[in-house]
């Protein structure tokens, strides 16, 4: 077993700039709704939370411009197709879902001469592919043709019938006689998750060994093994080749900061995950988790929403129990992810729910009905998901790319409004967050009921009328969430200002009976007992009442 004080220094490998996303995947046979469900938290300190949209149809240009998703910089023009599909976020009108998590991998495999990045692979493919299998082929084709300029990635790729994990990385750079890259392209492998199972990935490559002669369930590039041999990284039998161990070996940091999130998801829905706890905590890297597990019950949509709000509660990594949670059990740790005291390095846990989320979602792919993108912005634990039908032709203004930015506040942006609420909740989490969660639960349960009603209403409509109806519902519902959250923001400020809590009855806030707006009941909750004890330990002699 590795010594903790030696391996903690490896935490530097999990930076807070990129390696911050989480995907959970539930196959139709594992979901209570019998639909494919894929969650995604796009976590970045620089990402503005909006709903990306492309209205499909016949194209006018022979070329499509490609911009790097992370930086916004122009990369190249690629050949355009005659017709594209409507896309909303990470889902298209055919219920195809593509999401990702970045894991970096071997740095010598980066190709800075490449012309297409991981984000463009997602959004270009969503405009062109109908099924998960088509998407896998298209991603490989695009990266091979134009060159891949990003790091190692895991993609969740799903439709109404099946779900896959595809993992890929570039092949580095070797200059040819005309300046071209002789190693242009990627090595990759994709595995279909068996129906009835769940899977996930979180910034650590997860596909180890894989079947070599089962194209129905496993597809891979022809050189995925031979390239590793060429580089001197593998010399065994083909059947023993492990993609993740070769191209993204684990260490303490990538497990504790990344795979642990997947473990927590598995632990909440499946039996027997205790045996992988030492792995999840980075103490024993030999006991790798399986790529997928069978849940002990059918997972509902609402349950999966809430699994994205996890802070390791009830596990040894629970972020609410130590002094780092402050005086109000706050399950957040401000970055950087590590700190030093007296020459030793320590970590700040990285849970699924995190403060730096730009947007998050749960894609619901359905075979007999229009798919739904359950979409939210900012921290999943303090924000609500709103249903966006994947055929939707308009973007609500509160979620528009034109409405504000990370450098420009907008009072009509749901992202900025959600941040007002979340950042206020962080100050006194055990008091304010439960009120926010109550509003989240009420909203999401209502919308789950509403979409069932909408499905009945549109079942007999023509395609054109159905799309119009679903678009109006999606836009109006998102706008309703904005105004509900605006009212919540105002309510929280009035109720919890200055560390106090105003009392309420069924008529609202309690006044003092004079009728002039003076509170009649003010509660001062103070700090947690643990916090008080730590303050006394640190400075008790000076603070003791004589």
C-alpha positions, 0 to 999 in steps of 0.5 A: 500500500502506498504511503499517503504522505508520499503520494499526496504530492501527485494532486498537482496533476488534477488541475482546476482548469480543465479536469473538472467534468462528470458523466453518469450513464444509465441504460434503458434497462436500468432506468425507471423510465426505460429511457437512456439517461446521461448526465454531464457537468461542464465544470470550468472556472472560465465557462459561462453557462448557456444553452448552445443551439443550432437550428438545423436545415439545409446549409448555404455554405460549403465550409463550416468554421471551427472554433476551440471550445475552451478558448474561443479561438478560430481553428480552421474551416471544415467541409460542411454537409448539405443539411444539419440537425437541430441541436440543443446543448449536448443533444440533437433532435434525434435524441443523440447525446454526446458529453465528455470528461477530459483526462489529459494522458501522456503529454507527448501525444498532444498534437498542437498542429491539429485542427479540431478540438474535443468540443468541436468533435461533439458539436459538429457530430451532433449536427450530423449524426443520428445514432450513437454508432454513427457518432463514434465513426464520425468522431474518429473520421473527423479527428483523423481527417483534420488532426486532433488538437486536444488532450485525452478524452472520454465521451459518453455517446448515447441514443434511445437504444444504447449507450457507449463510452468512447475514449481517445487520445492524439498520437503526437507530432512528427513532421513530414517533408512538407511540414505535415504531421505524419502522426495525425489522428487518434487512437481510440476504443469504444465500448457499449454499456450492457443494457440494465447497467450504469457507468460513468467517467470523471476525468480519468480514462476508464476502459481497460482491456476490451474484447478484440472480436466483438464489433457489436459491443466494442469498436476500436482503431486498428492501431490502438495496440500497435501504436502503443507497441511502437512507442514502447509502452506495451509488449504483451499479448493483444488480449491483455492490452489495457487502454487506460493503463497505457494511455492514462495510468492512474495515480493518487491524484487522478483517482482521489480527484476523479474516479472517486466521483464515479465510485460515489455514484456506483456506491449509491446505486449498487451493492458491494462497492465498499471493497473499492473504497481504498481505491477511490481514496487513492490508497490502493490503486490495484483494485480498479473499479469495473467500467460498469455495475448493475444497480440494485434498483431502477433509477428514476430521473429525479434520483439521477438529478440528485446524484449529480448533487453529491458531496460524498455525504455519508462516506469517509470523504464527506465534505461536511464533517471536518473543520474545512466546512466552517461553521455551517457544514459547507461542502465546498473547498475553494481552489486550489485543490491542494495546500501545504502545511509545515512541508506536507501537502494536503488536499481539498476534496473534489466532489461531483457537485462543485462551485465552478460548474458552467452548465449541467444536464441530464439528457433523456433519449427516448425512442417513441417520443421527443428526447428531453434535455434537462438543463441547468446552469451553475452548481448542480446542488443549488440549481434546478433543471428545466426541460428543453425538448431536443427539437426546440427551435428557440433559446430562452433569453435567460439561457442565450449566449448573447445574454451576459458573459463571465466578464459581464453581469446580466440581470436577465441571465439565469447563470448569474441569477443562479450564482447569486443564490449559490454564493449566498448559500455557501455563506451559511450552507446548513441554513440556506441550502435546505431552503434552496433544495426544497425549491429545487425539488418542488420545481423538478417534480412539477416539471417531471409531471408536466412533460408527461402531460405534454407527451399526451398533448403532442402525440397526435400532432403533425411534426411541425405542430409538435415541434412548435408546441414543444418549443413554446413549452421549453421556452416558457418553462425556462422563463418561468424558472428564471422568475421563480429563481428571481423571487427566491433570490429576493426571499433569501436575502430578506430572510437571511440577511446579516447572519439572522433568520426571520421567523415566518408563519403561514401568512409570511414573515412575522412582524412585531404587530406595529404594522410598519415592517419591523420583524417580530421574530429573529433567530440567531442560529450561530455556528456548529458545535464542531466549529465552536470547539475548534475556535476554543482550541485555537483561541479559547483562553482569550475568548473565555468569559471571565 
